[in-house]
């Protein structure tokens, strides 16, 4: 099990790409949440464009593979 902290630096993303990247990111975490690989997902209340994911994976190699698929 791992805790993944995500912070999106929106100032580094072109406006014309922002919507597309966010849609891809949401589809990515939904896929793994529905597969029960991610057991908890939520935003930080004190940080914009940031959140946490708690996974239920057995090893870091699997997590690294999944993280590499994220649009960000």
PQR file of N, CA, C, O and H, with PARSE charges and radii, in Angstrom:
ATOM      1  N   UNK A   1       0.853  -1.175   0.000 -0.4000 1.5000
ATOM      2  CA  UNK A   1       0.000   0.000   0.000 -0.0000 2.0000
ATOM      3  C   UNK A   1       0.894   1.232   0.000  0.5500 1.7000
ATOM      4  O   UNK A   1       1.906   1.292   0.698 -0.5500 1.4000
ATOM      5  N   UNK A   2       0.485   2.227  -0.815 -0.4000 1.5000
ATOM      6  CA  UNK A   2       1.233   3.469  -0.929 -0.0000 2.0000
ATOM      7  C   UNK A   2       0.268   4.652  -0.835  0.5500 1.7000
ATOM      8  O   UNK A   2      -0.922   4.525  -1.122 -0.5500 1.4000
ATOM      9  H   UNK A   2      -0.337   2.179  -1.382  0.4000 1.0000
ATOM     10  N   UNK A   3       0.799   5.789  -0.434 -0.4000 1.5000
ATOM     11  CA  UNK A   3       0.055   7.046  -0.442 -0.0000 2.0000
ATOM     12  C   UNK A   3       0.693   7.923  -1.514  0.5500 1.7000
ATOM     13  O   UNK A   3       1.894   8.189  -1.470 -0.5500 1.4000
ATOM     14  H   UNK A   3       1.766   5.892  -0.201  0.4000 1.0000
ATOM     15  N   UNK A   4      -0.105   8.367  -2.469 -0.4000 1.5000
ATOM     16  CA  UNK A   4       0.381   9.169  -3.580 -0.0000 2.0000
ATOM     17  C   UNK A   4      -0.163  10.583  -3.423  0.5500 1.7000
ATOM     18  O   UNK A   4      -1.376  10.785  -3.373 -0.5500 1.4000
ATOM     19  H   UNK A   4      -1.081   8.151  -2.505  0.4000 1.0000
ATOM     20  N   UNK A   5       0.723  11.543  -3.349 -0.4000 1.5000
ATOM     21  CA  UNK A   5       0.336  12.949  -3.258 -0.0000 2.0000
ATOM     22  C   UNK A   5       0.529  13.569  -4.635  0.5500 1.7000
ATOM     23  O   UNK A   5       1.608  13.482  -5.220 -0.5500 1.4000
ATOM     24  H   UNK A   5       1.709  11.379  -3.390  0.4000 1.0000
ATOM     25  N   UNK A   6      -0.533  14.199  -5.148 -0.4000 1.5000
ATOM     26  CA  UNK A   6      -0.494  14.778  -6.487 -0.0000 2.0000
ATOM     27  C   UNK A   6      -0.699  16.280  -6.393  0.5500 1.7000
ATOM     28  O   UNK A   6      -1.642  16.747  -5.753 -0.5500 1.4000
ATOM     29  H   UNK A   6      -1.410  14.269  -4.672  0.4000 1.0000
ATOM     30  N   UNK A   7       0.189  17.038  -7.035 -0.4000 1.5000
ATOM     31  CA  UNK A   7       0.051  18.491  -7.155 -0.0000 2.0000
ATOM     32  C   UNK A   7       0.210  18.842  -8.627  0.5500 1.7000
ATOM     33  O   UNK A   7       1.225  18.520  -9.245 -0.5500 1.4000
ATOM     34  H   UNK A   7       0.955  16.659  -7.555  0.4000 1.0000
ATOM     35  N   UNK A   8      -0.787  19.497  -9.179 -0.4000 1.5000
ATOM     36  CA  UNK A   8      -0.746  19.894 -10.581 -0.0000 2.0000
ATOM     37  C   UNK A   8      -0.360  21.363 -10.646  0.5500 1.7000
ATOM     38  O   UNK A   8      -1.037  22.217 -10.074 -0.5500 1.4000
ATOM     39  H   UNK A   8      -1.612  19.758  -8.678  0.4000 1.0000
ATOM     40  N   UNK A   9       0.708  21.646 -11.331 -0.4000 1.5000
ATOM     41  CA  UNK A   9       1.189  23.019 -11.478 -0.0000 2.0000
ATOM     42  C   UNK A   9       0.581  23.606 -12.748  0.5500 1.7000
ATOM     43  O   UNK A   9       1.180  23.569 -13.822 -0.5500 1.4000
ATOM     44  H   UNK A   9       1.258  20.952 -11.795  0.4000 1.0000
ATOM     45  N   UNK A  10      -0.616  24.145 -12.593 -0.4000 1.5000
ATOM     46  CA  UNK A  10      -1.390  24.615 -13.741 -0.0000 2.0000
ATOM     47  C   UNK A  10      -0.715  25.756 -14.495  0.5500 1.7000
ATOM     48  O   UNK A  10      -0.983  25.954 -15.680 -0.5500 1.4000
ATOM     49  H   UNK A  10      -1.102  24.176 -11.720  0.4000 1.0000
ATOM     50  N   UNK A  11       0.147  26.499 -13.832 -0.4000 1.5000
ATOM     51  CA  UNK A  11       0.831  27.604 -14.514 -0.0000 2.0000
ATOM     52  C   UNK A  11       1.801  27.098 -15.582  0.5500 1.7000
ATOM     53  O   UNK A  11       2.243  27.871 -16.432 -0.5500 1.4000
ATOM     54  H   UNK A  11       0.364  26.338 -12.869  0.4000 1.0000
ATOM     55  N   UNK A  12       2.130  25.821 -15.545 -0.4000 1.5000
ATOM     56  CA  UNK A  12       3.042  25.232 -16.528 -0.0000 2.0000
ATOM     57  C   UNK A  12       2.297  24.554 -17.683  0.5500 1.7000
ATOM     58  O   UNK A  12       2.920  23.957 -18.561 -0.5500 1.4000
ATOM     59  H   UNK A  12       1.771  25.193 -14.855  0.4000 1.0000
ATOM     60  N   UNK A  13       0.964  24.650 -17.678 -0.4000 1.5000
ATOM     61  CA  UNK A  13       0.146  23.980 -18.692 -0.0000 2.0000
ATOM     62  C   UNK A  13      -0.523  25.033 -19.567  0.5500 1.7000
ATOM     63  O   UNK A  13      -1.145  25.970 -19.065 -0.5500 1.4000
ATOM     64  H   UNK A  13       0.459  25.135 -16.964  0.4000 1.0000
ATOM     65  N   UNK A  14      -0.388  24.870 -20.870 -0.4000 1.5000
ATOM     66  CA  UNK A  14      -1.040  25.792 -21.810 -0.0000 2.0000
ATOM     67  C   UNK A  14      -2.552  25.687 -21.658  0.5500 1.7000
ATOM     68  O   UNK A  14      -3.087  24.595 -21.467 -0.5500 1.4000
ATOM     69  H   UNK A  14       0.118  24.110 -21.278  0.4000 1.0000
ATOM     70  N   UNK A  15      -3.230  26.805 -21.742 -0.4000 1.5000
ATOM     71  CA  UNK A  15      -4.685  26.840 -21.563 -0.0000 2.0000
ATOM     72  C   UNK A  15      -5.414  25.897 -22.513  0.5500 1.7000
ATOM     73  O   UNK A  15      -6.409  25.281 -22.131 -0.5500 1.4000
ATOM     74  H   UNK A  15      -2.796  27.692 -21.897  0.4000 1.0000
ATOM     75  N   UNK A  16      -4.931  25.780 -23.743 -0.4000 1.5000
ATOM     76  CA  UNK A  16      -5.608  24.917 -24.707 -0.0000 2.0000
ATOM     77  C   UNK A  16      -5.427  23.432 -24.400  0.5500 1.7000
ATOM     78  O   UNK A  16      -6.130  22.599 -24.972 -0.5500 1.4000
ATOM     79  H   UNK A  16      -4.123  26.280 -24.053  0.4000 1.0000
ATOM     80  N   UNK A  17      -4.508  23.090 -23.518 -0.4000 1.5000
ATOM     81  CA  UNK A  17      -4.284  21.697 -23.127 -0.0000 2.0000
ATOM     82  C   UNK A  17      -4.924  21.345 -21.788  0.5500 1.7000
ATOM     83  O   UNK A  17      -5.125  20.166 -21.496 -0.5500 1.4000
ATOM     84  H   UNK A  17      -3.938  23.767 -23.053  0.4000 1.0000
ATOM     85  N   UNK A  18      -5.242  22.329 -20.984 -0.4000 1.5000
ATOM     86  CA  UNK A  18      -5.670  22.094 -19.601 -0.0000 2.0000
ATOM     87  C   UNK A  18      -6.901  21.193 -19.500  0.5500 1.7000
ATOM     88  O   UNK A  18      -6.905  20.242 -18.718 -0.5500 1.4000
ATOM     89  H   UNK A  18      -5.078  23.286 -21.221  0.4000 1.0000
ATOM     90  N   UNK A  19      -7.935  21.478 -20.273 -0.4000 1.5000
ATOM     91  CA  UNK A  19      -9.168  20.675 -20.199 -0.0000 2.0000
ATOM     92  C   UNK A  19      -8.929  19.234 -20.614  0.5500 1.7000
ATOM     93  O   UNK A  19      -9.411  18.306 -19.965 -0.5500 1.4000
ATOM     94  H   UNK A  19      -7.932  22.250 -20.908  0.4000 1.0000
ATOM     95  N   UNK A  20      -8.187  19.050 -21.690 -0.4000 1.5000
ATOM     96  CA  UNK A  20      -7.913  17.705 -22.184 -0.0000 2.0000
ATOM     97  C   UNK A  20      -7.101  16.893 -21.174  0.5500 1.7000
ATOM     98  O   UNK A  20      -7.406  15.728 -20.921 -0.5500 1.4000
ATOM     99  H   UNK A  20      -7.795  19.804 -22.217  0.4000 1.0000
ATOM    100  N   UNK A  21      -6.078  17.505 -20.604 -0.4000 1.5000
ATOM    101  CA  UNK A  21      -5.248  16.808 -19.616 -0.0000 2.0000
ATOM    102  C   UNK A  21      -6.052  16.427 -18.381  0.5500 1.7000
ATOM    103  O   UNK A  21      -5.889  15.333 -17.842 -0.5500 1.4000
ATOM    104  H   UNK A  21      -5.830  18.452 -20.809  0.4000 1.0000
ATOM    105  N   UNK A  22      -6.918  17.329 -17.933 -0.4000 1.5000
ATOM    106  CA  UNK A  22      -7.727  17.037 -16.749 -0.0000 2.0000
ATOM    107  C   UNK A  22      -8.702  15.891 -17.020  0.5500 1.7000
ATOM    108  O   UNK A  22      -8.883  15.023 -16.166 -0.5500 1.4000
ATOM    109  H   UNK A  22      -7.051  18.218 -18.371  0.4000 1.0000
ATOM    110  N   UNK A  23      -9.327  15.877 -18.189 -0.4000 1.5000
ATOM    111  CA  UNK A  23     -10.229  14.772 -18.545 -0.0000 2.0000
ATOM    112  C   UNK A  23      -9.485  13.444 -18.573  0.5500 1.7000
ATOM    113  O   UNK A  23      -9.988  12.435 -18.079 -0.5500 1.4000
ATOM    114  H   UNK A  23      -9.181  16.582 -18.883  0.4000 1.0000
ATOM    115  N   UNK A  24      -8.291  13.444 -19.150 -0.4000 1.5000
ATOM    116  CA  UNK A  24      -7.475  12.230 -19.196 -0.0000 2.0000
ATOM    117  C   UNK A  24      -7.078  11.782 -17.783  0.5500 1.7000
ATOM    118  O   UNK A  24      -7.101  10.592 -17.470 -0.5500 1.4000
ATOM    119  H   UNK A  24      -7.883  14.264 -19.551  0.4000 1.0000
ATOM    120  N   UNK A  25      -6.718  12.740 -16.948 -0.4000 1.5000
ATOM    121  CA  UNK A  25      -6.327  12.438 -15.564 -0.0000 2.0000
ATOM    122  C   UNK A  25      -7.495  11.825 -14.800  0.5500 1.7000
ATOM    123  O   UNK A  25      -7.317  10.845 -14.076 -0.5500 1.4000
ATOM    124  H   UNK A  25      -6.699  13.707 -17.202  0.4000 1.0000
ATOM    125  N   UNK A  26      -8.688  12.396 -14.954 -0.4000 1.5000
ATOM    126  CA  UNK A  26      -9.868  11.862 -14.270 -0.0000 2.0000
ATOM    127  C   UNK A  26     -10.203  10.449 -14.747  0.5500 1.7000
ATOM    128  O   UNK A  26     -10.565   9.591 -13.942 -0.5500 1.4000
ATOM    129  H   UNK A  26      -8.833  13.192 -15.542  0.4000 1.0000
ATOM    130  N   UNK A  27     -10.084  10.208 -16.034 -0.4000 1.5000
ATOM    131  CA  UNK A  27     -10.335   8.863 -16.574 -0.0000 2.0000
ATOM    132  C   UNK A  27      -9.304   7.873 -16.042  0.5500 1.7000
ATOM    133  O   UNK A  27      -9.634   6.722 -15.756 -0.5500 1.4000
ATOM    134  H   UNK A  27      -9.790  10.904 -16.688  0.4000 1.0000
ATOM    135  N   UNK A  28      -8.061   8.319 -15.908 -0.4000 1.5000
ATOM    136  CA  UNK A  28      -6.979   7.471 -15.385 -0.0000 2.0000
ATOM    137  C   UNK A  28      -7.276   7.037 -13.959  0.5500 1.7000
ATOM    138  O   UNK A  28      -7.235   5.845 -13.655 -0.5500 1.4000
ATOM    139  H   UNK A  28      -7.793   9.254 -16.140  0.4000 1.0000
ATOM    140  N   UNK A  29      -7.580   8.002 -13.067 -0.4000 1.5000
ATOM    141  CA  UNK A  29      -7.803   7.577 -11.685 -0.0000 2.0000
ATOM    142  C   UNK A  29      -9.114   6.822 -11.521  0.5500 1.7000
ATOM    143  O   UNK A  29      -9.211   5.952 -10.656 -0.5500 1.4000
ATOM    144  H   UNK A  29      -7.613   8.971 -13.313  0.4000 1.0000
ATOM    145  N   UNK A  30     -10.121   7.131 -12.326 -0.4000 1.5000
ATOM    146  CA  UNK A  30     -11.378   6.377 -12.257 -0.0000 2.0000
ATOM    147  C   UNK A  30     -11.157   4.919 -12.658  0.5500 1.7000
ATOM    148  O   UNK A  30     -11.717   4.011 -12.042 -0.5500 1.4000
ATOM    149  H   UNK A  30     -10.042   7.838 -13.028  0.4000 1.0000
ATOM    150  N   UNK A  31     -10.354   4.699 -13.674 -0.4000 1.5000
ATOM    151  CA  UNK A  31     -10.045   3.333 -14.135 -0.0000 2.0000
ATOM    152  C   UNK A  31      -9.462   2.495 -12.998  0.5500 1.7000
ATOM    153  O   UNK A  31      -9.886   1.362 -12.775 -0.5500 1.4000
ATOM    154  H   UNK A  31      -9.900   5.436 -14.174  0.4000 1.0000
ATOM    155  N   UNK A  32      -8.502   3.052 -12.292 -0.4000 1.5000
ATOM    156  CA  UNK A  32      -7.844   2.285 -11.229 -0.0000 2.0000
ATOM    157  C   UNK A  32      -8.664   2.243  -9.946  0.5500 1.7000
ATOM    158  O   UNK A  32      -8.516   1.312  -9.154 -0.5500 1.4000
ATOM    159  H   UNK A  32      -8.157   3.973 -12.474  0.4000 1.0000
ATOM    160  N   UNK A  33      -9.513   3.220  -9.732 -0.4000 1.5000
ATOM    161  CA  UNK A  33     -10.424   3.167  -8.590 -0.0000 2.0000
ATOM    162  C   UNK A  33     -11.464   2.076  -8.812  0.5500 1.7000
ATOM    163  O   UNK A  33     -11.746   1.290  -7.908 -0.5500 1.4000
ATOM    164  H   UNK A  33      -9.633   3.976 -10.376  0.4000 1.0000
ATOM    165  N   UNK A  34     -12.034   2.028 -10.014 -0.4000 1.5000
ATOM    166  CA  UNK A  34     -13.034   1.003 -10.333 -0.0000 2.0000
ATOM    167  C   UNK A  34     -12.442  -0.404 -10.298  0.5500 1.7000
ATOM    168  O   UNK A  34     -13.147  -1.371 -10.011 -0.5500 1.4000
ATOM    169  H   UNK A  34     -11.806   2.667 -10.748  0.4000 1.0000
ATOM    170  N   UNK A  35     -11.148  -0.516 -10.589 -0.4000 1.5000
ATOM    171  CA  UNK A  35     -10.465  -1.820 -10.547 -0.0000 2.0000
ATOM    172  C   UNK A  35     -10.016  -2.181  -9.127  0.5500 1.7000
ATOM    173  O   UNK A  35      -9.437  -3.246  -8.913 -0.5500 1.4000
ATOM    174  H   UNK A  35     -10.575   0.269 -10.822  0.4000 1.0000
ATOM    175  N   UNK A  36     -10.281  -1.297  -8.159 -0.4000 1.5000
ATOM    176  CA  UNK A  36      -9.906  -1.469  -6.749 -0.0000 2.0000
ATOM    177  C   UNK A  36      -8.406  -1.409  -6.502  0.5500 1.7000
ATOM    178  O   UNK A  36      -7.933  -1.834  -5.449 -0.5500 1.4000
ATOM    179  H   UNK A  36     -10.751  -0.432  -8.334  0.4000 1.0000
ATOM    180  N   UNK A  37      -7.654  -0.883  -7.466 -0.4000 1.5000
ATOM    181  CA  UNK A  37      -6.230  -0.645  -7.227 -0.0000 2.0000
ATOM    182  C   UNK A  37      -6.040   0.603  -6.375  0.5500 1.7000
ATOM    183  O   UNK A  37      -5.151   0.655  -5.525 -0.5500 1.4000
ATOM    184  H   UNK A  37      -8.039  -0.537  -8.322  0.4000 1.0000
ATOM    185  N   UNK A  38      -6.883   1.610  -6.608 -0.4000 1.5000
ATOM    186  CA  UNK A  38      -6.919   2.797  -5.768 -0.0000 2.0000
ATOM    187  C   UNK A  38      -8.117   2.637  -4.838  0.5500 1.7000
ATOM    188  O   UNK A  38      -9.237   2.421  -5.300 -0.5500 1.4000
ATOM    189  H   UNK A  38      -7.605   1.568  -7.299  0.4000 1.0000
ATOM    190  N   UNK A  39      -7.888   2.740  -3.544 -0.4000 1.5000
ATOM    191  CA  UNK A  39      -8.981   2.524  -2.596 -0.0000 2.0000
ATOM    192  C   UNK A  39      -9.562   3.823  -2.035  0.5500 1.7000
ATOM    193  O   UNK A  39     -10.655   3.831  -1.469 -0.5500 1.4000
ATOM    194  H   UNK A  39      -6.978   2.916  -3.169  0.4000 1.0000
ATOM    195  N   UNK A  40      -8.819   4.916  -2.199 -0.4000 1.5000
ATOM    196  CA  UNK A  40      -9.307   6.206  -1.725 -0.0000 2.0000
ATOM    197  C   UNK A  40      -8.685   7.307  -2.573  0.5500 1.7000
ATOM    198  O   UNK A  40      -7.482   7.301  -2.835 -0.5500 1.4000
ATOM    199  H   UNK A  40      -7.931   4.909  -2.658  0.4000 1.0000
ATOM    200  N   UNK A  41      -9.516   8.248  -2.998 -0.4000 1.5000
ATOM    201  CA  UNK A  41      -9.066   9.365  -3.818 -0.0000 2.0000
ATOM    202  C   UNK A  41      -9.769  10.620  -3.301  0.5500 1.7000
ATOM    203  O   UNK A  41     -10.970  10.602  -3.032 -0.5500 1.4000
ATOM    204  H   UNK A  41     -10.493   8.253  -2.786  0.4000 1.0000
ATOM    205  N   UNK A  42      -9.022  11.693  -3.167 -0.4000 1.5000
ATOM    206  CA  UNK A  42      -9.676  12.920  -2.749 -0.0000 2.0000
ATOM    207  C   UNK A  42      -8.789  14.128  -2.866  0.5500 1.7000
ATOM    208  O   UNK A  42      -7.563  14.013  -2.873 -0.5500 1.4000
ATOM    209  H   UNK A  42      -8.046  11.708  -3.386  0.4000 1.0000
ATOM    210  N   UNK A  43      -9.410  15.301  -2.958 -0.4000 1.5000
ATOM    211  CA  UNK A  43      -8.639  16.550  -3.055 -0.0000 2.0000
ATOM    212  C   UNK A  43      -8.163  17.011  -1.683  0.5500 1.7000
ATOM    213  O   UNK A  43      -8.752  16.672  -0.657 -0.5500 1.4000
ATOM    214  H   UNK A  43     -10.406  15.395  -2.952  0.4000 1.0000
ATOM    215  N   UNK A  44      -7.095  17.782  -1.689 -0.4000 1.5000
ATOM    216  CA  UNK A  44      -6.689  18.482  -0.475 -0.0000 2.0000
ATOM    217  C   UNK A  44      -7.583  19.711  -0.349  0.5500 1.7000
ATOM    218  O   UNK A  44      -7.818  20.409  -1.335 -0.5500 1.4000
ATOM    219  H   UNK A  44      -6.617  18.056  -2.523  0.4000 1.0000
ATOM    220  N   UNK A  45      -8.068  19.972   0.816 -0.4000 1.5000
ATOM    221  CA  UNK A  45      -8.926  21.140   1.030 -0.0000 2.0000
ATOM    222  C   UNK A  45      -8.126  22.436   1.101  0.5500 1.7000
ATOM    223  O   UNK A  45      -8.662  23.513   0.841 -0.5500 1.4000
ATOM    224  H   UNK A  45      -7.877  19.405   1.617  0.4000 1.0000
ATOM    225  N   UNK A  46      -6.847  22.337   1.451 -0.4000 1.5000
ATOM    226  CA  UNK A  46      -6.034  23.537   1.633 -0.0000 2.0000
ATOM    227  C   UNK A  46      -5.099  23.829   0.460  0.5500 1.7000
ATOM    228  O   UNK A  46      -4.285  24.749   0.538 -0.5500 1.4000
ATOM    229  H   UNK A  46      -6.412  21.462   1.662  0.4000 1.0000
ATOM    230  N   UNK A  47      -5.203  23.055  -0.629 -0.4000 1.5000
ATOM    231  CA  UNK A  47      -4.346  23.261  -1.796 -0.0000 2.0000
ATOM    232  C   UNK A  47      -5.172  23.121  -3.071  0.5500 1.7000
ATOM    233  O   UNK A  47      -5.880  22.132  -3.255 -0.5500 1.4000
ATOM    234  H   UNK A  47      -5.864  22.307  -0.692  0.4000 1.0000
ATOM    235  N   UNK A  48      -5.078  24.100  -3.934 -0.4000 1.5000
ATOM    236  CA  UNK A  48      -5.759  24.004  -5.225 -0.0000 2.0000
ATOM    237  C   UNK A  48      -5.008  23.041  -6.128  0.5500 1.7000
ATOM    238  O   UNK A  48      -3.779  22.971  -6.087 -0.5500 1.4000
ATOM    239  H   UNK A  48      -4.502  24.904  -3.785  0.4000 1.0000
ATOM    240  N   UNK A  49      -5.736  22.311  -6.931 -0.4000 1.5000
ATOM    241  CA  UNK A  49      -5.163  21.404  -7.924 -0.0000 2.0000
ATOM    242  C   UNK A  49      -4.229  20.360  -7.296  0.5500 1.7000
ATOM    243  O   UNK A  49      -3.167  20.061  -7.842 -0.5500 1.4000
ATOM    244  H   UNK A  49      -6.734  22.367  -6.964  0.4000 1.0000
ATOM    245  N   UNK A  50      -4.630  19.817  -6.157 -0.4000 1.5000
ATOM    246  CA  UNK A  50      -3.816  18.824  -5.472 -0.0000 2.0000
ATOM    247  C   UNK A  50      -4.719  17.824  -4.767  0.5500 1.7000
ATOM    248  O   UNK A  50      -5.847  18.138  -4.389 -0.5500 1.4000
ATOM    249  H   UNK A  50      -5.493  20.060  -5.714  0.4000 1.0000
ATOM    250  N   UNK A  51      -4.202  16.619  -4.597 -0.4000 1.5000
ATOM    251  CA  UNK A  51      -4.990  15.598  -3.926 -0.0000 2.0000
ATOM    252  C   UNK A  51      -4.145  14.410  -3.517  0.5500 1.7000
ATOM    253  O   UNK A  51      -2.924  14.397  -3.675 -0.5500 1.4000
ATOM    254  H   UNK A  51      -3.285  16.363  -4.904  0.4000 1.0000
ATOM    255  N   UNK A  52      -4.829  13.422  -2.990 -0.4000 1.5000
ATOM    256  CA  UNK A  52      -4.153  12.236  -2.483 -0.0000 2.0000
ATOM    257  C   UNK A  52      -4.863  10.987  -3.004  0.5500 1.7000
ATOM    258  O   UNK A  52      -6.079  10.968  -3.192 -0.5500 1.4000
ATOM    259  H   UNK A  52      -5.821  13.433  -2.862  0.4000 1.0000
ATOM    260  N   UNK A  53      -4.071   9.959  -3.228 -0.4000 1.5000
ATOM    261  CA  UNK A  53      -4.590   8.645  -3.613 -0.0000 2.0000
ATOM    262  C   UNK A  53      -3.954   7.626  -2.683  0.5500 1.7000
ATOM    263  O   UNK A  53      -2.746   7.658  -2.449 -0.5500 1.4000
ATOM    264  H   UNK A  53      -3.083   9.974  -3.075  0.4000 1.0000
ATOM    265  N   UNK A  54      -4.762   6.730  -2.157 -0.4000 1.5000
ATOM    266  CA  UNK A  54      -4.252   5.588  -1.396 -0.0000 2.0000
ATOM    267  C   UNK A  54      -4.535   4.363  -2.236  0.5500 1.7000
ATOM    268  O   UNK A  54      -5.667   4.125  -2.657 -0.5500 1.4000
ATOM    269  H   UNK A  54      -5.743   6.704  -2.347  0.4000 1.0000
ATOM    270  N   UNK A  55      -3.490   3.590  -2.475 -0.4000 1.5000
ATOM    271  CA  UNK A  55      -3.670   2.425  -3.337 -0.0000 2.0000
ATOM    272  C   UNK A  55      -3.623   1.134  -2.531  0.5500 1.7000
ATOM    273  O   UNK A  55      -3.322   1.129  -1.337 -0.5500 1.4000
ATOM    274  H   UNK A  55      -2.571   3.783  -2.134  0.4000 1.0000
ATOM    275  N   UNK A  56      -3.930   0.045  -3.222 -0.4000 1.5000
ATOM    276  CA  UNK A  56      -3.888  -1.290  -2.621 -0.0000 2.0000
ATOM    277  C   UNK A  56      -3.037  -2.197  -3.500  0.5500 1.7000
ATOM    278  O   UNK A  56      -3.438  -3.309  -3.841 -0.5500 1.4000
ATOM    279  H   UNK A  56      -4.174   0.049  -4.191  0.4000 1.0000
ATOM    280  N   UNK A  57      -1.857  -1.703  -3.859 -0.4000 1.5000
ATOM    281  CA  UNK A  57      -0.964  -2.444  -4.737 -0.0000 2.0000
ATOM    282  C   UNK A  57       0.095  -3.175  -3.919  0.5500 1.7000
ATOM    283  O   UNK A  57       0.463  -2.737  -2.829 -0.5500 1.4000
ATOM    284  H   UNK A  57      -1.531  -0.799  -3.581  0.4000 1.0000
ATOM    285  N   UNK A  58       0.571  -4.275  -4.444 -0.4000 1.5000
ATOM    286  CA  UNK A  58       1.517  -5.117  -3.718 -0.0000 2.0000
ATOM    287  C   UNK A  58       2.959  -4.629  -3.806  0.5500 1.7000
ATOM    288  O   UNK A  58       3.762  -4.889  -2.910 -0.5500 1.4000
ATOM    289  H   UNK A  58       0.272  -4.632  -5.329  0.4000 1.0000
ATOM    290  N   UNK A  59       3.288  -3.916  -4.895 -0.4000 1.5000
ATOM    291  CA  UNK A  59       4.693  -3.543  -5.045 -0.0000 2.0000
ATOM    292  C   UNK A  59       4.859  -2.214  -5.777  0.5500 1.7000
ATOM    293  O   UNK A  59       3.950  -1.745  -6.463 -0.5500 1.4000
ATOM    294  H   UNK A  59       2.635  -3.705  -5.623  0.4000 1.0000
ATOM    295  N   UNK A  60       6.025  -1.628  -5.615 -0.4000 1.5000
ATOM    296  CA  UNK A  60       6.334  -0.321  -6.189 -0.0000 2.0000
ATOM    297  C   UNK A  60       6.424  -0.377  -7.711  0.5500 1.7000
ATOM    298  O   UNK A  60       6.067   0.595  -8.376 -0.5500 1.4000
ATOM    299  H   UNK A  60       6.763  -2.009  -5.058  0.4000 1.0000
ATOM    300  N   UNK A  61       6.882  -1.466  -8.268 -0.4000 1.5000
ATOM    301  CA  UNK A  61       6.996  -1.581  -9.722 -0.0000 2.0000
ATOM    302  C   UNK A  61       5.626  -1.437 -10.392  0.5500 1.7000
ATOM    303  O   UNK A  61       5.505  -0.771 -11.420 -0.5500 1.4000
ATOM    304  H   UNK A  61       7.172  -2.256  -7.727  0.4000 1.0000
ATOM    305  N   UNK A  62       4.613  -2.050  -9.820 -0.4000 1.5000
ATOM    306  CA  UNK A  62       3.255  -1.941 -10.359 -0.0000 2.0000
ATOM    307  C   UNK A  62       2.763  -0.507 -10.242  0.5500 1.7000
ATOM    308  O   UNK A  62       2.165   0.025 -11.177 -0.5500 1.4000
ATOM    309  H   UNK A  62       4.712  -2.592  -8.985  0.4000 1.0000
ATOM    310  N   UNK A  63       3.013   0.120  -9.100 -0.4000 1.5000
ATOM    311  CA  UNK A  63       2.622   1.517  -8.919 -0.0000 2.0000
ATOM    312  C   UNK A  63       3.315   2.414  -9.937  0.5500 1.7000
ATOM    313  O   UNK A  63       2.669   3.276 -10.533 -0.5500 1.4000
ATOM    314  H   UNK A  63       3.499  -0.312  -8.341  0.4000 1.0000
ATOM    315  N   UNK A  64       4.598   2.233 -10.145 -0.4000 1.5000
ATOM    316  CA  UNK A  64       5.328   3.057 -11.105 -0.0000 2.0000
ATOM    317  C   UNK A  64       4.746   2.921 -12.511  0.5500 1.7000
ATOM    318  O   UNK A  64       4.655   3.909 -13.239 -0.5500 1.4000
ATOM    319  H   UNK A  64       5.123   1.533  -9.661  0.4000 1.0000
ATOM    320  N   UNK A  65       4.359   1.723 -12.892 -0.4000 1.5000
ATOM    321  CA  UNK A  65       3.747   1.491 -14.204 -0.0000 2.0000
ATOM    322  C   UNK A  65       2.437   2.265 -14.335  0.5500 1.7000
ATOM    323  O   UNK A  65       2.185   2.896 -15.362 -0.5500 1.4000
ATOM    324  H   UNK A  65       4.433   0.921 -12.299  0.4000 1.0000
ATOM    325  N   UNK A  66       1.600   2.216 -13.289 -0.4000 1.5000
ATOM    326  CA  UNK A  66       0.321   2.916 -13.290 -0.0000 2.0000
ATOM    327  C   UNK A  66       0.548   4.433 -13.308  0.5500 1.7000
ATOM    328  O   UNK A  66      -0.123   5.145 -14.055 -0.5500 1.4000
ATOM    329  H   UNK A  66       1.805   1.703 -12.455  0.4000 1.0000
ATOM    330  N   UNK A  67       1.470   4.924 -12.509 -0.4000 1.5000
ATOM    331  CA  UNK A  67       1.730   6.365 -12.462 -0.0000 2.0000
ATOM    332  C   UNK A  67       2.234   6.889 -13.811  0.5500 1.7000
ATOM    333  O   UNK A  67       1.956   8.032 -14.172 -0.5500 1.4000
ATOM    334  H   UNK A  67       2.015   4.346 -11.902  0.4000 1.0000
ATOM    335  N   UNK A  68       2.959   6.075 -14.542 -0.4000 1.5000
ATOM    336  CA  UNK A  68       3.481   6.485 -15.847 -0.0000 2.0000
ATOM    337  C   UNK A  68       2.363   6.707 -16.856  0.5500 1.7000
ATOM    338  O   UNK A  68       2.570   7.390 -17.859 -0.5500 1.4000
ATOM    339  H   UNK A  68       3.185   5.146 -14.249  0.4000 1.0000
ATOM    340  N   UNK A  69       1.187   6.147 -16.613 -0.4000 1.5000
ATOM    341  CA  UNK A  69       0.044   6.308 -17.517 -0.0000 2.0000
ATOM    342  C   UNK A  69      -0.696   7.631 -17.314  0.5500 1.7000
ATOM    343  O   UNK A  69      -1.473   8.032 -18.181 -0.5500 1.4000
ATOM    344  H   UNK A  69       1.019   5.592 -15.798  0.4000 1.0000
ATOM    345  N   UNK A  70      -0.473   8.312 -16.198 -0.4000 1.5000
ATOM    346  CA  UNK A  70      -1.201   9.543 -15.916 -0.0000 2.0000
ATOM    347  C   UNK A  70      -0.803  10.641 -16.905  0.5500 1.7000
ATOM    348  O   UNK A  70       0.367  10.767 -17.267 -0.5500 1.4000
ATOM    349  H   UNK A  70       0.158   7.986 -15.494  0.4000 1.0000
ATOM    350  N   UNK A  71      -1.772  11.420 -17.330 -0.4000 1.5000
ATOM    351  CA  UNK A  71      -1.529  12.472 -18.315 -0.0000 2.0000
ATOM    352  C   UNK A  71      -0.589  13.557 -17.795  0.5500 1.7000
ATOM    353  O   UNK A  71       0.077  14.232 -18.579 -0.5500 1.4000
ATOM    354  H   UNK A  71      -2.723  11.318 -17.036  0.4000 1.0000
ATOM    355  N   UNK A  72      -0.537  13.721 -16.501 -0.4000 1.5000
ATOM    356  CA  UNK A  72       0.341  14.734 -15.925 -0.0000 2.0000
ATOM    357  C   UNK A  72       1.706  14.180 -15.655  0.5500 1.7000
ATOM    358  O   UNK A  72       2.578  14.898 -15.167 -0.5500 1.4000
ATOM    359  H   UNK A  72      -1.079  13.172 -15.864  0.4000 1.0000
TER
END
